[in-house]
């Protein structure tokens, strides 16, 4: 007991000492509580800031989720568009194959038509040459017949002249016979008119 600081104190003094000790302890405790309160306020402020950041992150997350949903919708649209394009490409490929077959058929038909045209051209040339030979032969025959006709006309004219000369001679002969008979009957001289 002699070692305690309140050794030798009266009750009043001891009571005052005890109160001072209690006040000092309460003050320290209050100071600690105030410090803790300040620390709690700081932590609350930090937590509020963090909470605000978390709200911002949550909002951003919601926005990102909405963007992701929109991207998924766009992706679905693109997938459908790709499927449509693939179907159209398949149809175009089928049409292209049909066009290629049609082109091959038309080329073959064109080749056949070209061969037929060349064959018909050769036949036409041969026929034309044959008809030209026939026409030349006919023109030659016509020319020969014309010449024969001209010669026949000359011969007919010549025969007509000969025939008419014979007629004149025979007429003259008949006339001269008649005159000579009359001359002999009358005793010569020219007959009277």
Residue pairs with C-beta under 8 A, 6 or more apart in sequence:
1 7
5 17
6 13
6 14
6 17
6 18
9 17
179 191
182 191
183 189
183 190
183 191
